[in-house]
């Protein structure tokens, strides 16, 4: 499976539900990709008629289930990004997947993480200015979050891009040297084309395979 936030969370939830999962449960989970997946595609993948999905979406209990799925996916994704170190190529794949998630879910992931990134950046900058020792955990956390946002903006530019030059300065002046980071590899991966249309096609094939497993 492509390095992904949403697909890995979806796989976990499907394993928890087991073979006895109801079509409406699958439909609620697939809403994390609404927009990349149309209502009609969610209906087909869930084994429900399109009219049935539309009826479900008018049901308050079902939409509450959809909201709960988004919240759970957001929490899991934030924890995953904070806890796990990844290669530069993997951050590129994660960012492509993130750009395909439903908009509200993206914000639920982004806002707390960007707050964390700004805090750790300020801490690193302050310690560097006064030549104080910098906690290695903060250096690694900066690397994780900065790379996530750097590649996310490559695929889906937002106002966050305005903050990247300041963060890049902290990375280049302090963090990369402390971590012996491969800057050339970063530039190489950033220069790679971002053909999101191709990524969407690969994603749809993967999600069909995941559901059929």
N, C-alpha and C positions, 0 to 999 in steps of 0.2 A: 504493500500500500504506500502511495505517495505520502511523504511527511505532511501531516494534516492535523489541524485541531478538530474541525467538525466531524470528519469521517471517523477519526479514532474515538471520539466521544460517542458517536452514533453506534459504532461497533460495540462499545461497552454497554450501552443501553439495550441493544438488541440481545446481547448475551444475557443480560439480567432478566429480560422479558421471556426469553426462551421460545420454544416452538409454538407455545400457546398464545402468542401475542395476538391481540385483536387488531383488525385493520385500522381502526380509529387511533389506536396507540401509535402505530407506525406513521400514520398521517400527521399526528401531532409532532412527532420527532422530526419529520422531514421539513417542517416549517422553519427550521433553523436555516434552511437554504432557500426560502421563498424569495423570489426574484430571479435567482439563477435557475431554480426549478419553477415552472409555471404551475398554476393550480391543476391544470390538466395532467401534467407530468406527475405531480404528487398523487393524483387520483390513480393513475395507471400503476405507479410503484406500490401504492397501498392496496390495490385490488378493490377500489371503490369507484363507483360511477362519478363522473364530474359533478352531476347534480347532487349526489350524496355528500361530496366534499363541501359544496356550497351550502348545503343544509347544515352540515356540522359547523361551518364557520359562523353561522347565525346563532349557534348555541353557546350560551355563556359558559357552561361547564367545560365544553371542548376548548374554547379560546383561553380559559384559565389554565387548562392543561398545556396548551401551546406556550403560554407565558412562563409556566413553570419549567418547561423544557428549555426555553431560552435562558432563563436564570441559572439553571443547573449547568448548562453548557458554558455559560460565561464564567461561572465560578471555577469549573474544572479547567477551562482554558487558561484563565489567569494563573491558577496554581501551577499548571503544567509549564507555562512560560517562565515563571519565576524559579521553579525548582530544577529545571533541566537545562544543561548546557548542550548546544548543538553546533554543527558545522555551519559555515557560511552558506553552503548550498542548501542545507536544510531550512535555514531561515528564509531563503528565497521561495522554497516550496510552501512553507507555512504561510507566508505572506500572500501567495497566490490563492491559497485556500481561504484565508481570512477575507480576502476581497470578494469572495463568492457568498459569504454568509449574509443573512438578512440584516438590514441596516440597524435596527434597534439592538440586535445582538452584538453587532460590531461595536456599537457605542458602549454597551455593558462591559465589553472586554477592554476597550480602549481607554475610557476615561479614568478608571482606577489605576491602570498600568502607567498611563502618562503622568498621573500625579506622582506615582512612585519614582518614575524616571526623573522628573524635575527635582524631586527631593534628593535623590542620590547624587544627581549631577551637582546640585548646590553644595552638598556635603563634600564631595570630591574637590570641587573648585576651591572651597574655603580651606580645606586641609592643605591643598597644594600651594595656595597663596602664602600660607604661614609655615610652609615646610614641615608640616606635621605628618605623622604616619597615617596612611589611609588603610582602612580595614579591607583586607582582600575580598571579603564577601561583597562589599560595596562595589569594588572594581568589577567583579564577575557579574553582579546584578546590573550594573550599568551596561556592560557588554551585551547581556541577554536582551534587555529592553530596548537599547539603542538600535541593535541590529533588527529587532522585530519591527520597530517603527520605520527605520530606514528603508527596509524592503517593502513594508506595507504601503508607503508613500510612492514607491516605484510602480505598484500595480493600481493603486487607487488614491491619487493625490487629494489631499485635504488641506485645511488651514494649518494642520500640524507641521507641514513643510516649512513654515516660517520659523519654527524653532530649531530646525535641523542644523543650520549653520553654527549656532552657539554650541549645540551639543557636539557637533563635529570637532569644534575647537578643543573642547574638553577631552574628547576621545584622542585626538592626535597629540595634544600637548602632555597628557598625563596617562590616560588609561591604556592606550595601545603599547606604550613603552613598558609600563609596569607588567603587562600580561604577555609581553613578547608576541604581540598579535601580528598576523600576516596581512599587512595592508595591501600588498599586491594582489592577493587572492580576493580580498574584498572588492577591489576595483574591477577585477576580472569578472566577478559574478554580477556586480552592478551594471556592467556594460552589456551583459547578455540581453537580448531582446525579451520583451515581456508579452508574448502572444497569448493574451488571456483567452481568446476564442479557442485556441488549441487546448489550453488547460481545462476549459469548461467541457470540451468534448471528452477528455480523459477522465475528468471527474464524474461525468454522467455514466461512463462505462464502469467506473469503480463502484459507484453507488448501487448500480444494478447488480453487480457481482456480489457486493456485500449483503444486500437484501436476499439474494437467492441462496446464499451459503447456508 
